[in-house]
Amino acid sequence: MIRIGLLSDTHGSLPANAADFFLGCRQIWHAGDIGESKVIDELRKLAVVKAVYGNIDGSDVRLQFPEIIVEQIEQTKLAMMHIGGYPGRYTPAARSIIAAEHPSIFISGHSHILKVIFDQKNNLLHLNPGAAGKSGIHTIITMMRFDIDGKEIKNLEIFEKTRATR
């Protein structure tokens, strides 16, 4: 069994509670719009980091991370990209990855809206962790963590905190 932390859209800043929330996670996945490499440096102090770049990420981040990750963890395949849409409204690139790879979990970010949706058509769990940073349209900072145990995805937990606005 492996515990995974998941976040997106940090736009250069991590919430103060990230270290506590991700305590015990063996991997942390970042679904893009990292913003600054210092975010990854902080996450690497907590666990192994897997990340994709997002539309706001500059060359420093794009040189470190791919646009898409497909990885097997235990008997579960995960696919992650920043702009992927969601069930019924996937982007063409996401539809192509899902058709070719048949992941059990498809992760995307970008919308700043937390979503957990089972996609019956593609037999996968779609996860969008919302936004963990201070910048953007969102008013709630969100992150996720969950366990992968063989083929099972379980113990999904969500972090929510009202974002301070000025």
C-alpha positions as CSV (number, residue, x, y, z in Angstrom):
1,M,0.0,0.0,0.0
2,I,1.2,3.5,-0.8
3,R,-0.2,6.8,0.3
4,I,-0.3,9.5,-2.4
5,G,-0.6,13.3,-1.9
6,L,-2.2,15.3,-4.7
7,L,-2.3,19.0,-5.4
8,S,-2.4,21.5,-8.3
9,D,-2.3,25.1,-9.2
10,T,0.1,26.3,-6.4
11,H,1.1,29.3,-8.6
12,G,4.3,29.7,-6.6
13,S,3.1,29.1,-3.0
14,L,2.2,26.2,-0.8
15,P,-0.3,26.4,2.0
16,A,1.2,26.5,5.5
17,N,-0.6,23.2,6.3
18,A,0.8,21.2,3.3
19,A,3.6,19.5,5.3
20,D,1.1,18.4,8.0
21,F,-1.5,17.2,5.4
22,F,1.1,15.2,3.4
23,L,2.8,13.7,6.4
24,G,3.0,9.9,5.7
25,C,2.7,10.2,2.0
26,R,5.3,8.3,0.1
27,Q,4.7,10.3,-3.1
28,I,3.2,13.7,-3.8
29,W,1.8,14.4,-7.3
30,H,1.5,17.9,-8.6
31,A,-0.9,18.4,-11.5
32,G,0.7,21.6,-12.9
33,D,0.8,25.3,-12.6
34,I,3.6,24.9,-10.1
35,G,4.7,28.5,-10.5
36,E,8.2,28.4,-9.0
37,S,10.7,25.6,-8.5
38,K,10.8,26.5,-4.7
39,V,7.4,24.8,-4.4
40,I,8.9,21.5,-5.7
41,D,11.9,21.9,-3.4
42,E,9.6,22.2,-0.4
43,L,7.5,19.2,-1.5
44,R,10.7,17.1,-2.0
45,K,11.5,17.6,1.7
46,L,8.3,15.6,2.4
47,A,8.2,12.8,-0.2
48,V,9.1,11.8,-3.7
49,V,7.5,14.3,-6.1
50,K,5.9,13.5,-9.5
51,A,4.7,16.6,-11.5
52,V,3.6,17.8,-14.8
53,Y,4.0,21.4,-16.0
54,G,1.0,23.7,-16.5
55,N,0.1,26.6,-18.7
56,I,1.6,29.2,-16.4
57,D,4.9,27.3,-15.8
58,G,8.1,28.8,-17.3
59,S,11.1,27.1,-18.8
60,D,12.6,26.3,-15.4
61,V,9.7,24.0,-14.5
62,R,9.1,22.7,-18.1
63,L,12.7,21.5,-18.3
64,Q,12.2,19.5,-15.0
65,F,8.8,17.9,-15.7
66,P,6.8,16.5,-18.6
67,E,3.5,17.5,-19.9
68,I,2.0,14.1,-19.2
69,I,2.8,11.3,-16.8
70,V,1.5,7.7,-17.0
71,E,2.7,5.5,-14.2
72,Q,1.9,2.1,-12.7
73,I,1.7,2.1,-8.9
74,E,1.1,-1.4,-7.5
75,Q,-1.7,-2.7,-9.9
76,T,-3.1,0.7,-10.6
77,K,-2.3,2.9,-13.6
78,L,-2.4,6.7,-13.1
79,A,-2.3,9.3,-15.9
80,M,-1.9,13.0,-15.2
81,M,-1.8,16.2,-17.2
82,H,-2.6,19.8,-16.3
83,I,-5.4,20.7,-18.8
84,G,-7.5,17.5,-19.2
85,G,-11.1,18.4,-18.6
86,Y,-13.4,15.9,-16.8
87,P,-15.8,13.1,-17.7
88,G,-18.0,14.1,-20.6
89,R,-15.8,17.1,-21.2
90,Y,-12.3,15.8,-21.6
91,T,-9.9,17.6,-23.9
92,P,-8.9,15.8,-27.1
93,A,-5.4,15.1,-25.6
94,A,-7.0,13.6,-22.5
95,R,-9.3,11.4,-24.5
96,S,-6.4,10.2,-26.5
97,I,-4.4,9.3,-23.4
98,I,-7.3,7.6,-21.7
99,A,-8.1,5.5,-24.9
100,A,-4.4,4.5,-25.3
101,E,-3.4,3.9,-21.7
102,H,-6.7,2.8,-19.9
103,P,-5.8,4.4,-16.5
104,S,-7.7,3.5,-13.4
105,I,-7.1,7.1,-12.2
106,F,-7.0,10.2,-14.4
107,I,-5.7,13.4,-12.8
108,S,-5.9,16.9,-14.1
109,G,-5.8,20.4,-12.6
110,H,-6.3,23.8,-14.2
111,S,-9.9,24.5,-13.2
112,H,-9.2,25.4,-9.6
113,I,-12.3,23.4,-8.8
114,L,-11.9,20.2,-6.8
115,K,-13.6,17.2,-8.5
116,V,-13.9,13.6,-7.7
117,I,-15.9,11.8,-10.4
118,F,-16.2,8.2,-11.3
119,D,-16.2,8.0,-15.1
120,Q,-18.3,4.9,-15.9
121,K,-17.7,5.1,-19.7
122,N,-13.9,4.9,-19.2
123,N,-14.0,2.9,-16.0
124,L,-11.7,5.3,-14.1
125,L,-11.7,7.7,-11.2
126,H,-11.2,11.3,-12.3
127,L,-9.4,13.5,-9.7
128,N,-8.9,17.2,-9.8
129,P,-7.4,18.5,-6.6
130,G,-8.6,22.0,-7.1
131,A,-6.1,24.8,-6.2
132,A,-3.5,24.9,-3.4
133,G,-2.1,28.3,-4.1
134,K,-3.0,31.9,-3.2
135,S,-3.6,33.1,-6.8
136,G,-6.7,32.5,-8.9
137,I,-10.4,32.5,-8.9
138,H,-10.9,30.0,-6.1
139,T,-11.9,31.0,-2.5
140,I,-11.1,27.6,-1.0
141,I,-7.6,26.1,-0.9
142,T,-7.8,22.3,-1.5
143,M,-5.5,19.3,-1.7
144,M,-6.1,15.5,-1.6
145,R,-4.5,12.3,-0.3
146,F,-5.4,8.7,-0.8
147,D,-4.1,5.2,-0.6
148,I,-3.4,2.7,-3.5
149,D,-3.5,-0.9,-2.3
150,G,-3.1,-3.2,-5.2
151,K,-6.0,-2.3,-7.5
152,E,-7.9,-0.5,-4.8
153,I,-8.1,3.3,-4.3
154,K,-9.2,4.0,-0.8
155,N,-9.1,6.4,2.2
156,L,-9.5,9.5,0.0
157,E,-9.2,12.6,2.2
158,I,-9.6,16.2,1.2
159,F,-8.0,19.3,2.7
160,E,-10.1,22.5,2.6
161,K,-9.2,25.9,3.9
162,T,-10.7,29.3,3.1
163,R,-8.2,31.4,1.3
164,A,-7.3,34.7,2.8
165,T,-8.4,37.5,0.5
166,R,-7.6,41.2,0.6
